[in-house]
Amino acid sequence: MKFLPIQKRDAKKSWTISAVFGALAFASSLFASPAPAEAVSLDASLNEQVVMIPAAYGMATVELETTIFKPPGEGPFPVVVMNHGKALGNPRNQNRDRFVVLSREFVKRGYAVVIPMRKGFSKSSGDYVDRGCDMTGHGYSQAEDLQSALDYLHTQPWADTNRVIVAGQSYGGLTAMAFGTRHYPGVKGLINFAGGLKMHGGDCRWQQSLVQAFSAYGAKTALPSIWFYGENDNHFGPELAARLHNAYIQAGGNARLVAYGAFKKDAHGMSGSRDGVKIWWPETEKFLRELGMPTDTVYAVGNEVKVPKTEYAAIDNVEAIPYLKGSAREQYRVFLSKSTPRAFAVSPTGAWSWAEDGDDPVEQALQDCQKNSSEPCRLYAVDEHVVWVDDAGTATAAASPATSALTGP
């Protein structure tokens, strides 16, 4: 069944039904159910939890898989609602977005961070609605799901709904900017991390459509916003970012563009990188202070767990890796070309995975490896070091050459 957004109807005929279902949706939001069990462990240092938020769409209700990070205590806490992007392929195959690096920065400053997976993404029910090249429509459609998350917050005693920041990365940035047109009470400002939606293939003039979308949002938004676009963003380069900003400003929007330089191999993922904090936090701190929002560190939050280095083999000794079969060692060579933070995981079944940068490459590599393995996956390398300990508890490879084997057989 496809669930569609509420459509305008004759008020005389539909107000009773709409009111009833609106009340039911509000009441059910008080009892958001736990999300289905998953293999990924939750981060206790950030009080991470996953709930399924009910969202009404016409005559139907869907559930939005939502990650929540909170400081210790009962609150109420100011809230950052962070919105995710869209990977290529079926949205249902996307992993639950966590934005751990960004969330950590806000939680230690007293904020709760809420990350809803929108309709049709990951374990959220309902169907993703593809608006084609209508970028304005894409943003408005996704903003409906975002409003359901905000409505849920109004039922939660731990949420200070008078102090809310709405943020997003990529497609989530477009969603955040579209949501600004709804004039939702308690939202103080918007943060746009490389916002937009890139179309692949076809003859769609998606860039011009994207400019028109930002112009439409700017004409209807009074909220202040801060934007981050990098020089080497492979989706939205400096010229397009400037066009988006100019269109938004000229339409009456309030936005400050932070056009920073190159970041690693692709600035599009800057907000998800540990190394990106030094770019976005100082400017965000100024922005939050202007809005009267808190910026001081008030909680000690544990950082990522450090995996100890072993002497099993040199990091570039491709032949020392256990279990890999066929051309899998070529993928380890690819892994070696990636920048840190990074991680490589392997399983006795021959399954493997590597992850680069992002929220938590260690957890991501293990999670992706486990999808293809009936036995537990384990880390082989993290950043610049091998961390492998074999089944006998040995941290040194007994018959591995000490020199690099990058050339392979």
N, C-alpha and C positions, 0 to 999 in steps of 0.2 A: 504494500500500500504506500502511495506517495502522499506525504503530508505537505500541504501548501500553506503559505502565509494567509492570515485573515484578509479577506477581500472586503471592500466597501459594499454594503448592501443597503436596502431600504430600511431606514431606522425604525419605521413604524412596525415592520414585520420581524425585525431581528434583534431588537434591544434586549428582550427578555432572555433569549437563548444565549446571547453574548454575555450578559451579566451573570447568568448561572454558571457558564463554563469558566468565566473569569474568576468567579468566587471559588469554584472547585479547584482551579489551577493554583490560586493563592493558598488555599487550605492545604493542598497536597504538597506545596513547596515547604511547608513546615516540617515535612517528614521525608526529606530527600533520602533515598535509599543508598546503602553502601554500594560501591562499584563492584562488578564481578571480580573474583580473585585473579591475580596475575602473578607472573613469576618474579617481577621486579620488586625488590624490597623497598619499603618506604623509608624516607630519611627522618629518623627520630630527632635529629638535631634541629630540624625545621618544623617539627610536629606535622609532618606531611600526612594528609588523608585524601582519599578519593571518594567522591559521592556522585550519585546520579541525580541531577537536578531536573525536575519535571518542567516542561515548557509546553504551553498550550498553543496549538496551531489550528484555528478554525474549530472543528468538532473533534479534533484528535489531540492527544498529548504524547510528546516524545520525551526522551530522557537524554540529558547532556552530561557526558562523562567529564567531571570537573575536579581538578587538583586544587587543594587548598594548603597553603603554608601559613603558619601562625607563630607569633612569638609566644613565650610562656605566659600563663595567666589567663584571666577571663575576658580581658578587653574592657570596653570596646576599642578596637584598633582601627586606625585609618586603613583604607584598602586600596591596593593597586590591582586592577583587573587587566591581565595580560592576555593578548589574543594571538593565536598561532597563524602560521602561514600555510601554504598548500604545496605539498610535494607533487611530482609528476605521478600520474597513474590514479588508481582508484583511491578516493579519500578514505575508504574503510580500511585500507592497508597501512595508513599512517599510524605511527606510534603515538601514544599519549604524550603531548608536549608538557614539559615540566619547567623549563627555563630556570634551572637550578642556580646558575651563576647570578642571574639578575634577581631572582627571588631572595637569595641569601643577602644581597646588598640592602634590600628593602626590609626584610625581617629583622635584621640586626638594628635597624633604625625604628623599629616598633610597628611596622606595617604588616597586615595580613596580605597575602598575594593569592589571587583567585584566577585560575586558568581553565576556562571552559573549552572543551572540544565541541565545535559547532555541529549542527545537524548533519549526519551522514559521515562524520570523521571518526576514526578509531572505533571505540565502543559506543559512541552516541547513536541513538536510534534515529529513524527517519531517513530521508534521502537528501543528499546534496543537490541543490538546484543550480545548474550551470546556465548562467545568463549570456553565454557566448561572448561577444565583443562589447556588450553593454556594461562598461565598467561602473557607471553610476548605479545601475541596478545590482551589480555584484555587491557593492558596499552596503546598499540599503538592505538587501536580502540577508546578508550576514549579521547586520546590526540587530535584526530581530532576535536572533539567538543571544546576542550579547545583552539585550534588554532583559531576557528571561533570567540571566545570571544576576543582573542588578536587582531584579524583583525578588529573587531568592535571598539576596543579602539583607533586604529589609525585614526578613523574618528571623534573622540571626542576631542574638544579643551581643555576640562578640564583634560585630561589624559596626563601625562608626560610619553610617551612610551619609553623614553630612560632610565627610572628608574622603572623597573618592577620586583617584586618578585612573583614567582609562588609557591603556597603552597597547601597542601591537607591533609585530614584526612582519614585514612583507604583506601578504594578504591580510594578516591581522592588523597591520598599520592602516590599510585601506578601510578595514572594518571600523577601527577606532575613529578615523576621521569622519566616516559616514555617521557613526553613532553620535558625534558631536551635534548633528543637526536635530537631534531629538530633545535637546534642552532638558535632559534628565536631572531632577533635583539632586543636589549634593555632589555632583561631578564638578571638580574644580579646574581640571586641565587635561590635555591630551598629549601623549608622547608617541611620536611616529618614528619607528626604526625601519628605515628603508621600505616605506609603505608603497604598495601597488600590487598589480597582478599582471604577470607576463604571459602572453599567449604564444604558444609554440605551433608553427605551421600555419597553413592557410593564408588567405590574403586579407585577414582582419587588420584594420588600422588601429591596433590596440593602444599604441602610444598616444595618438590623438584622442581616443576615447578616454584614456586615463587622465589626460589634461582636462577634458570636459568634466570628468567626475569631480576632480579636485576644485574646479571652478564652481560647480553646483554645490559642493559641501561648504566652500568658503562663503557663499552667499547666504547660507542659512545657519552659520555657526558663530556664536559670540565667544566661545571658550578660547582661552590662550592655549597655544600648542608649541612644542619644540620638536624639530625634525632632525634626524641623523641620516645622512647619505654620504657614502665614501667614494673616493676617486675611482677605485677599481671595482665598483659594484657591478657584477656581471648581469644583473637584471635591469637596474635603473642607474645609468651612468650620470655624470655631473650635468650634462646638457639637459637630459630629461628631468632630473631632479630640480634644476633651476626653472624649467618650464612649469612643473607642477606647483612649485612654490609661488612663482609669479602669478599663475592663474588663480591660486587660492587667495593671495593678498589683494589682487586687483578686484576680486569679487567681494571683498570686504572682510576676509578671514584674518585672524590674528595668529601669525606663525613666525617663529625664528628658525631659520635654517642653519644647522651646523654642518657645513660642507668640509669634512675632514679629509685627510690624504689617504693614500693607499693603506690597506690593512690586510696583511698576509696575502693569500692568493685570490681572495674574493671578499670584499668588504660587506657583502650582503649578509654574512653571518656574524658580523661584529658583535652584536648584542648577546649572542650565545656563547661568546668566548671569554675565558678568564682574562685574557690579555686585552679585551675590549673595554673592561671596566674603567681603565684609566682614560678612555676617550669619552665615554658617555656619562659617567657619574659626575665629574666636576661641573659640566654644563647642566645636568639634571638637578644637581644640588642648588645651583643658582635659581633655576626655574621654580623649584619647590619652595624655596625661601620667598620668592616673589608672590607665591600663592598663599603664604602663611602656613605651609605644610611642614611637618617635622623633618629634620635632616641629621640630627645628632645621633651617634651610635649609642644605644641604650642597652643592648643585649650582646652577650658573647655567643657567637654562633660558630660551631665547629666547621672547619673547611673539609675538603675532600680527604678521604683516608689515603695516606701514603702507602703504597705497596713496596715492601723492601726489595732492594736489588739483590740478586744472587750471582754466583760465579758459574752458572750452568754453561754459558757460552757468551761469546762476543755478540753484540746486538746485530751485527751484519753477517753473522755466520748462518746463512740460509739453510745449510744442510743439517744443522743441529736440532732443528725444530721437530719434535715428535709428532707422529700420527698423520702428517700431511701427505696427500696422495696426488699423483698426476701433476697437473699444472698448478696445484694450490701454492706451491712455493713461489710461483711468479707473483701471486697476490701479496706474499710477504715482501717481495721486492718493491711492489707498489706501496705498501705500508711504509717502508723505509724512506720513501721519497716525500712522505707527508710531514707537515709541521706539527710541533707539539702544541697542546697536549694530544696524545694519541694512545691507543691500546690495541693489542692483538690477542685474540682468544682462540683456543683450539680444544677439540674434544677427542676422546679415544675412538670415536666413530669416523674421524676424518673431517668432521665439520669444523669450520673456522669462520672468523669474522674480524674485521678491523674497523675502528672508528677514529675519526679525527676531529679535534676541537669540539664544539658543541657544549651542551650543558655538562655532560658527564661521560666522556669517551670510554672510561673503564666499564661503567654499567651498560652503556650502549653496546659495546663489543660483546660482552657476555650475553646480553639479552638476544642480540641478533644471531649469535652462534647457537644459542640454545633452541631457537626456532627450528633448526635443522638437525638436532641431535637428540637421541634417546638417552644419552649419558651426560653427566654434568660437564659443562664447558669450564675451562680454567684459563687464567691469564698467562700468556707466554712472555709478552713484552709490554712495558709501559714507558712512554716518553723515550728516553735514550738508553734504557736498561732492560736486560732480560730479568724477569722475576720468577721464572719457572723453577719449581721443585718437583722432581719426578716421583713416581709412585712409591719408591723406596725411601723417599725423604732426602734424596741426594740433590744438592744444589749445584753440582758440577758434572758436566757431561763426561762420561767415562771414555768415550771413543770419538770425541768431536775434534776436528782440527781447530787450532787456535787462531788461524788466520781467516780472513774474510773469504766467503765462498760466493760472492755476488755474481761471478760469471756463470756459475752453475755448471751442470753436466753438459 
